[in-house]
Amino acid sequence: MTTPDPAEPTPAWPHIERRANALLLLIASLVTGFVLYVMVARGVFESTQQLVLVSDDSEGVIVGMDLTFSGFPIGRVRRIELAADGMARMVIDVPHKDAHWLRSSSIFTLERGVVGDTRIRAYSGIMSDPPLPPGSERTLLRGDTSAEMPRLIASARALLENLEAMTGTESPLNTSLSQLKVTSERMNGRYGLLSGVMGSDDHAQKVIQTLERTNRLLAKTEERVFGNDGLVDSTQATLVSSKAALDQLHSVLRDTRNTLKNVDAVLAEAQVVGANARIASTDLGVLRAEIESSLRRVSQLADEINRKWPFARDNEIKLP
């Protein structure tokens, strides 16, 4: 039996084992702490309420996806299930501290972009509405950009075709632009806008000449009508003369009326006194002469009135 040499060192295995156990315990503590931190950060231990969103398609939605409000996560998809009616049901856990952002009038949308992940968003337009009750079930509105691409491409193609038709050589727009260019060139001519409207400088010059002739004619007409010894003055003088003649005519007519009254008296006297026929005949001759003289004066006045003012009526005087 060999005895150990007292000078040989003793191995330190017990110390290495204790250090290894301590290291394993530290690693386990770190892993447990990290898991607990992640669970706390993910809200595993928070008090939540459920919200069920219903859609006809849950493509792009995964468990753990956030429900965002104004860009901030306020909920998380806990599970996705298929209902008996073929609709997809997404159960979302919403912490109580963030539940006040959801109202009874809130709407929920599922947005799929051409590039990027799918997002579930909540919109609450009226914050004074009652809070959303726990366990509520709401319809999830879908906004799929990729599904709209074919319609957008078709609309863009139709728009390009219409644009090509509008900008073609024989298109109405091109024709209108050519006519507008010609009109603009005409407007830059000698007579400006008038040349553009009339079509040429010659036509514009004719219009200007016509306007000048009209102005000269109006000036001459104004001078003849309203000038000294013009038509207005002549008309006023004629009216004054006609008024004087009419006054004389009225005076003659009054004399004639008085004469006729005398004739009536003489005739009555002649009928009563038949014996004095010769005297009555003499008186009748005198009266007849006076009547003829009055009629001649009336005729002269009427002729003078017709000469000064052409009255279009018959001035015949009938005796009784």
Secondary structure, DSSP 8 states (H G I E B T S, - for coil): -----TTS----HHHHHHHHHHHHHHHHHHHHHHHHHHHHHTTTTS-EEEEEEEES--TT--TT-EEEETTEEEEEEEEEEE-TTS-EEEEEEEETTTGGG-BTT-EEEEEE-SSS--EEEEE-S-TTS-B--TTEEEEEEEEEHHHHHHHHHHHHHHHHHHHHHHTSTT-HHHHHHHHHHHHHHHHTSTTTHHHHHHSSHHHHHHHHHHHHHHHHHHHHHHHHHHSTT-HHHHHHHHHHHHHHHHHHHHHHHHHHHHHHHHHHHHHHHHHH--TTHHHHHHHHHHHHHHHHHHHHHHHHHHHHHHHHS---S-------
